[in-house]
Structure formats: structure tokens, C-alpha cells
């Protein structure tokens, strides 16, 4: 089953036979595909369990035991009355810059929103250390930004907008007070919000780089990052217009604060565990905050086809720690976890990234345990590599060479997949106790494979947040698709992604995905649906469908049988329809409508509703054009 999400290495080798390009479950003694009995045997394991990358046998037990031993759910204490009063007093110091009519959330609302954040967004992007988060001592802008995002996971959107503007006002005022170069005339409603030059005068770097501002600057970076997340994933057009300013401010501040650190590991000091723990947390939190900022700015590149503001070459940080260390709830638990880790130096990002491109075996001395977050960061780096290779292909200087750069990522992705499989925290189960990051990485991996085949980036119009505009952009995207062995892996990821919600239950996923599924999944679904549509419409061409195209076609029909969109044709007769244009159109529309239904309603972030409505509009336009 594990190859269903990560196909065998030969699947991405254009020189390899197509036979090896699909999961073992697709293999059958009868390759004629005409026997109904063979079809039943072929799919006998379908739906038996969620496709997983976990190995069989004792290794599964060892991993599950490891997860049970080291992984805890995050929790924060209820806010005390004294903490809440201290928080209110701190906010009151910024009353001159707060939006008119702003009322701080009640103690219960604040506690509710903080828990929503910790249980929701922080599971997907773990850069806020909840065990050491104290609302009475950190910047109030950070608390308000956390609450704004947390309110989304409690479905209290109107509260989130007020909290966003309050957090934004306080963080800009804080930056101005600390000499970060925000001009005195800059207000929360300033028309300069999209003018980076207006926000970054010559003295911008001085305050951010000051040693005595280190932890305070990290809190400002975290606040800006949370505001960007809120503006990106919400559906408030006015707030979304500030992304240009916020993105540039964040990237400039991260660079000014520093993207380099020494490679040596953390050395325990003589003294209480609390001192060591808080010192270690400060370093790891700084590292994770900047990595997540890099990933999220990279996500803007993926969503909007805009150049990334933080580049792979900028990153001189060490890779993040394991979940066991990060999730320790107190100093003693952290000390036990820390002492159980092998004493190896930290792995710099650049060395870890370069190892993906190594053609030989990685020396044993350089092999270090991977983490789910570390793997996710490396996958974003590979996407950025693909993005720039695509940009170079726009110029007719040496297109053959640049095309090799794009397809050359196949071998690198195989290396990444091997590392993913060897990571104890990895699973394609959305409810993985180690967190959803590995599951999100699987979606991003599939999206990268699709982008290698079809570059939909310039043709999605997601910045408009208008379903009709997005649907028309998809209709007008390039129609050509090159069938062949190289396409199989992308198709396999697209079909497998659809199989997960179908096997779990579409209505179940639609009502529960807010906590288990990242926004990344709905963004990837757009490209999966588009790729499958173009492929199904290309099947009636002059080239006979390959063995594995037939298998994929049958797999799609079996998945749709679990919905109201099944084609209701006996299995033994379905291959007769593979080159029928009307059938291809019917299946295409059905796939798009299933994805639209999966992401319709009950969502924490409005961008998911936008994607769902866009897919529905896309299916409607296709149906109208074919009627």
C-alpha cells in the first residue's frame, strides 16, 4: 500500500519501463485487463485501510510505541484573573493607536481562542511554544495575533477581524518605538500599506539587529507571520490588500535579525533544568519561526506565482529538532528527552538540502534523524528550485538544458521520499498523533509532481478570491498535456489524494477536516482536479492508453462509485469507455465536484470555501461548454 502515495523510484524515471511506475497493487498476472475476475482481484484490497507509508511488521509496532512514548498533545492552562488583568493593562498602554471601538476579548474568549490556536494552526505550523507562552509577559500584539488565528478554529470570524487590526496596530507601534524604521505617519489605515519603500528607510536594520532586542524581535516576527497567515487564509479583501506590505516587512525583518547560526549543538549548563530549557527553547523557537516564515512566503509563491522573498541560499539555520523535544511540557520532561537524543551536532539546512542532490551514499557520519517539520522545509526548498527552473525556461536561451533541470528533480524527490519514509513521525493518516505536518508534506509532494508536468501557477488567479474569476482562469489555462511515463507519478498522486477522503467518507471529511487537513490540501486539490481533467480528455487521442493509464482509469471509476457520481457501468465493460470523450468529460466533472464538496462549508479558513466555490464554478463552466 505504501507505494500508493510514494511510487517506486522507477516511476519517475522517463527511461524506465512503465510497468514499474505504479503501485504493486496494480500488478496482476492477467495483463489483458479484460477479465472481470482479474479486476476484482486487482482491487481486492481497495478501501481495506487508509494508504500508509508505515512499514509492515515489527517496525510499525516500534514506531507506534515510540509515538506513544514521546508525543503529547499541547495544552495551555486556563488564564488566571491576574494574568488577564496584566494583559489588559499592557494593551491599555497602546490605546492611542488601537482601532476606534476596539474592545479586548473577555477572559473566556481569549482562553478559547488561544486553545483554538494551539489545537489548530500550531499543529500545522509549530513555531509558537505553548508550554512557555505567558500572555502577561509577551508582546500583546503577539497574543492578539494568536487569538485572531485561534478564533478561526472556533468559527468566530467577526472577532478575528477586530483582533487582526488591533494586533497590527500594536506591532507597528512597537516597531516604531524600537527604531525599526516604521515612519511616524504610518497608521493602521495608511495608504502606504503596499509601499515597502515607505516602510523601510535606511535605519530599518539597526533596531532589528540589536542584541538586547533579540527575543522581542522574534515576537515581532511571529506577530507579523501570524498576521500574514490570517490575511492569506481569510477572505477579507481589505485585509488581503496588506499582504504586500506585511510580506516585505516580514522578509526584511527576518534577514535583519539573522538567518545564520553556529552548527554546534546546545550544551547543557550547570544549573536548574528550567534555565537550560528556557535557553534551549529561545534558540529553537527563533529557528522554527524563521523557517515557518520562509515556508509561508514560499506558499505565496506557490499560490500567486510571485517570486519568493526568502531564498534557499539565504538560509544558514540548523534544521529543527524532533517533536519529542519541542512538545515537552516542562523542564524535567524536556531534560529526559534531550538526554535520550544522540549527541550529534546540529545539521545545517544547507548541508541537509545538498544531501538530497548527492548521487552517492551519504556518509554515516552525516546521517542524522529527520523530522516531519525538517522534511517539510526541504520540500519547500525543492519547490523553490522548481519555480526558478520554470522561470528560466521562459527564456529561449537553452530550453533543453533547463528542461533537464526540471525533470532532474525526479531523482532528488526520490531521495526526499526515502528520507520521509525513514522519519518516525511520518504518516499519511490525517489524525497522526505526531501531528499533521507529514500528511501536509504528502500533499505538497503531489503538487510538486503535478507542477513538473503542468505549470498551473500562472493560471489560478487566487489573488482575486473571486470564484468566477478563478474558474475562468482554470478554463483558459493551457490545454495541452503530454502523456507518457513521466506523467504517471503525478496522476498517481492526484488519484491517491482523492482516495483518502473517499475512503474516510466525503461527508465525514467535509465536517471534520478543519483540524486535520491543512489549507495546503485544498490548494493541491485544484491542481489534482485540473491535471486529471486534462488527462481524461487526452485519452481519446491517437495513442492507445498504456497499461497503467488503464489501471488509473479503473481506479478513478471505483472511487467515484463511492459517490453519487459513479458511471454505473459493469466493471468488465468500463475499459471500453476509456477513449470515449463523453465518459472522459463526465468523469472530469465528477472529480471536480467531489473535491468541491469535500471542502464545502464547516471550514476554519474562508480561503477553503473560495476554493470549493471555484471548483464548483469550474465544473459548471465545463458542463456548459460541453452541453
Residue pairs with C-beta under 8 A, 6 or more apart in sequence:
1 23
1 25
1 45
1 49
1 51
1 52
2 51
2 52
2 53
2 54
2 55
2 421
3 22
3 23
3 24
3 25
4 23
4 25
4 51
4 492
4 496
4 499
5 51
5 53
5 428
5 442
5 446
5 493
5 496
6 53
6 417
6 420
6 421
6 445
7 21
7 22
7 23
7 488
7 489
7 492
8 20
8 21
8 23
9 414
10 16
10 17
10 20
10 21
11 20
11 21
11 22
11 485
11 488
11 489
11 492
12 21
12 410
12 411
12 413
12 414
12 449
12 486
12 489
13 410
13 485
14 407
14 410
14 484
14 485
14 486
16 485
17 485
18 485
18 488
18 546
18 547
18 548
19 547
19 548
21 485
21 488
21 489
21 492
21 548
22 488
22 492
22 548
22 551
22 552
23 492
25 42
25 45
26 42
26 548
26 551
28 38
28 41
28 42
29 38
30 38
31 547
32 38
33 39
33 547
33 550
33 551
33 554
33 575
34 572
34 575
35 572
36 570
36 571
36 572
39 554
39 571
39 572
40 571
42 551
42 554
43 554
43 555
43 558
46 558
47 503
47 562
50 428
50 429
50 500
50 503
50 504
51 428
51 496
51 499
51 500
52 427
52 428
52 429
53 420
53 421
53 426
53 427
53 428
54 60
54 63
54 427
55 421
63 424
66 424
67 424
67 425
67 433
67 434
68 433
70 322
70 323
70 324
70 327
70 337
71 323
71 324
71 327
71 433
71 434
71 435
72 327
72 328
72 329
73 119
74 118
74 119
74 122
74 123
74 130
74 131
74 327
75 118
75 130
75 329
76 114
76 115
76 118
76 130
76 131
76 133
78 111
79 87
79 107
79 110
79 111
79 114
79 135
81 107
82 136
83 134
83 135
83 136
84 107
84 110
84 135
86 135
86 136
87 104
87 110
87 135
87 136
87 140
87 143
88 104
90 136
90 140
91 98
91 104
91 140
91 144
91 166
91 170
94 140
94 169
94 170
94 173
97 169
97 170
97 172
97 173
97 187
97 188
98 166
98 169
98 170
99 162
99 165
99 166
99 169
99 188
102 162
102 165
102 166
103 162
104 110
104 166
105 113
105 147
105 159
105 163
109 147
109 156
109 159
110 135
110 143
110 147
112 150
112 154
113 146
113 147
113 148
113 150
113 151
113 154
113 156
113 159
113 163
114 133
114 135
114 143
114 146
114 147
114 150
115 150
116 149
116 150
116 151
116 152
116 153
116 154
117 128
117 146
117 147
117 149
117 150
117 153
118 128
118 130
118 150
119 153
119 515
120 149
120 150
120 152
120 153
120 514
120 515
120 604
121 149
121 150
121 152
121 153
121 229
122 128
122 130
123 435
123 436
123 515
124 435
124 436
124 437
124 440
124 518
125 229
125 292
125 295
125 296
126 288
126 292
126 326
126 373
126 435
126 437
127 222
127 225
127 285
127 288
127 289
127 291
127 292
128 146
128 222
128 285
129 281
129 284
129 285
129 326
131 328
131 329
131 330
132 278
132 281
135 143
138 219
139 170
139 171
139 174
139 216
139 219
139 220
139 223
140 170
141 166
141 167
141 168
141 170
141 171
141 174
141 219
141 220
141 223
142 167
142 171
142 219
142 222
142 223
142 226
144 163
144 166
144 167
144 170
145 163
145 164
145 167
145 171
145 222
145 223
145 226
145 227
145 230
146 226
147 163
148 160
148 161
148 163
148 164
148 167
148 226
148 227
148 230
149 160
149 226
149 229
149 230
151 157
151 159
151 160
151 163
152 160
152 230
152 233
152 234
152 604
152 605
153 514
153 515
153 604
155 604
157 234
157 606
160 230
160 234
161 234
161 236
161 239
164 227
164 230
164 231
164 239
165 188
167 223
167 226
167 227
168 188
168 227
168 242
169 188
171 220
171 223
171 224
171 227
172 182
172 186
172 188
174 216
174 220
175 181
175 182
175 207
175 220
176 182
176 183
176 184
176 186
178 207
178 213
178 216
178 217
178 220
179 203
179 206
179 207
180 204
180 207
180 208
180 220
180 253
181 199
181 200
181 201
181 202
181 203
181 204
181 205
181 206
181 207
182 199
183 192
183 198
183 199
183 201
186 192
186 198
186 199
192 198
192 199
192 245
193 241
193 242
193 244
193 245
194 241
194 242
194 244
194 245
195 245
196 244
196 245
196 248
196 249
196 252
199 245
199 248
199 249
200 248
200 249
200 252
204 252
204 256
205 252
205 256
207 213
208 217
208 253
208 256
208 257
209 256
209 257
209 258
214 257
214 286
215 282
217 253
217 257
218 257
218 282
218 285
218 286
218 289
220 253
221 250
221 253
221 254
221 257
221 289
221 290
221 293
222 289
224 246
224 249
224 250
224 253
225 250
225 289
225 292
225 293
225 296
227 246
228 243
228 246
228 247
228 250
228 296
228 297
229 296
230 239
231 239
231 240
231 242
231 243
231 246
232 240
232 243
232 296
232 299
232 300
232 303
232 607
233 519
233 605
233 606
233 607
233 608
234 240
234 605
234 606
234 607
235 465
235 606
235 607
235 609
235 610
236 606
237 465
240 463
240 465
243 300
247 297
247 300
247 309
248 309
250 293
250 297
250 309
251 293
251 297
251 309
251 310
254 290
254 293
254 294
254 310
255 310
255 314
257 290
259 290
259 310
259 314
259 315
259 316
259 317
260 316
260 317
261 283
261 287
261 316
261 317
261 318
263 318
263 345
263 346
263 347
263 348
264 345
264 346
265 343
265 344
265 345
265 346
266 279
266 280
266 283
268 276
268 338
269 275
269 276
269 279
272 331
273 331
273 332
273 334
273 335
274 331
276 331
276 335
277 328
277 330
277 331
277 334
277 335
278 331
280 334
280 338
284 320
284 321
284 325
284 326
287 317
287 318
287 320
288 320
288 326
288 373
290 317
291 315
291 317
291 320
291 349
291 373
291 377
293 310
294 310
294 314
294 315
294 377
294 380
295 376
295 377
295 380
297 308
297 309
297 310
298 308
298 310
298 380
298 383
298 384
299 380
299 520
300 306
300 308
300 309
301 307
301 308
301 383
301 384
301 387
302 383
302 387
302 447
302 457
302 523
303 460
303 462
303 463
303 523
304 462
304 463
305 457
305 458
305 460
308 384
308 387
311 384
312 353
312 381
312 384
312 385
315 349
315 350
315 381
316 348
316 349
316 350
317 348
317 349
318 346
318 347
318 348
318 349
319 346
319 347
319 348
319 349
319 352
319 368
319 371
319 374
319 377
320 326
320 371
320 373
320 374
320 377
321 371
322 337
322 341
322 369
322 371
322 425
323 371
323 372
323 373
323 425
323 434
323 435
324 337
324 340
325 334
325 337
325 338
325 341
328 334
328 337
342 369
344 368
347 368
349 377
349 381
351 366
352 374
352 378
353 378
353 381
355 362
355 366
355 415
356 378
356 382
356 412
356 415
356 416
356 419
357 412
357 415
358 415
369 423
369 424
370 419
370 420
370 422
370 423
371 423
371 425
372 423
372 425
372 426
372 434
372 435
372 437
372 438
372 441
373 437
375 416
375 419
375 420
375 423
375 426
375 438
375 441
376 437
376 438
376 440
376 441
376 444
378 416
378 419
379 416
379 441
379 444
379 445
379 448
380 444
382 409
382 412
382 413
382 416
382 448
383 444
383 447
383 448
383 451
385 409
386 406
386 409
386 448
386 451
386 452
387 457
389 402
389 405
389 406
389 409
390 406
390 451
390 455
390 457
392 402
392 405
393 399
393 402
393 403
393 406
406 452
407 452
407 486
409 448
409 452
410 452
410 486
410 489
413 445
413 448
413 449
416 445
417 445
420 426
420 438
420 441
420 445
423 438
424 434
425 432
425 434
425 435
425 437
425 438
426 434
426 438
427 434
427 438
427 439
428 438
428 439
428 442
428 500
429 439
430 436
430 439
430 500
430 504
430 513
430 516
430 517
431 516
432 438
432 439
436 516
436 517
436 518
439 516
439 517
439 518
440 518
440 520
440 521
443 497
443 518
443 520
443 521
443 524
444 520
444 524
445 493
446 490
446 493
446 494
446 496
446 497
446 524
446 528
447 520
447 523
447 524
447 527
447 528
449 489
449 490
449 493
450 456
450 490
450 493
450 494
450 524
450 527
450 528
450 531
451 457
451 527
452 486
452 490
453 481
453 482
453 486
453 487
453 490
453 531
454 478
454 481
454 490
454 527
454 530
454 531
454 534
456 474
456 477
456 526
456 527
456 530
459 473
459 474
459 476
459 477
459 478
460 470
460 473
460 474
460 526
461 469
461 470
461 472
461 473
462 470
462 523
462 610
464 470
465 607
465 610
467 610
467 613
467 614
467 616
467 617
468 617
470 610
470 614
470 617
470 618
471 614
471 615
471 617
471 618
471 620
471 621
472 621
474 526
474 530
474 614
474 618
475 618
475 621
475 622
475 625
477 530
479 534
481 487
481 531
481 534
481 535
481 538
483 535
483 538
483 539
483 541
483 543
483 546
483 549
487 535
488 546
488 548
488 549
488 552
490 531
491 531
491 532
491 535
491 549
491 552
492 552
493 528
494 527
494 528
494 529
494 531
494 532
495 532
495 552
495 555
495 556
495 559
497 521
497 524
497 525
497 528
498 528
498 556
498 559
498 591
498 594
498 595
499 555
499 559
501 509
501 513
501 598
502 559
502 562
502 563
502 594
503 562
506 562
506 563
506 594
506 597
506 598
509 517
509 598
510 597
510 598
510 599
510 600
510 601
510 602
511 602
512 602
513 521
513 598
513 599
513 602
513 603
514 602
514 603
514 604
515 604
519 605
519 607
519 608
522 599
522 607
522 608
522 611
522 612
523 611
525 595
525 598
525 599
525 611
525 615
526 595
526 611
526 614
526 615
528 595
529 591
529 592
529 595
529 615
529 618
532 556
532 588
532 591
533 588
533 591
533 592
533 622
536 553
536 556
536 584
536 585
536 587
536 588
537 581
537 584
537 585
537 588
539 545
539 549
539 553
539 578
539 579
539 584
540 579
540 580
540 581
540 584
545 553
545 578
545 579
549 578
550 575
550 578
553 574
553 575
553 578
554 571
554 574
554 575
556 587
556 591
557 566
557 567
557 569
557 571
557 574
557 587
560 566
560 567
560 587
560 590
560 591
560 594
561 567
563 590
563 594
565 590
565 593
565 594
567 574
567 577
567 583
567 586
567 587
569 577
577 583
585 622
585 626
588 622
589 619
589 622
589 623
592 615
592 616
592 618
592 619
592 622
593 615
593 616
593 619
595 612
595 615
596 612
596 613
596 615
596 616
596 619
597 612
598 612
599 608
599 609
599 611
599 612
599 615
600 609
600 612
600 613
600 616
601 609
601 612
603 609
603 612
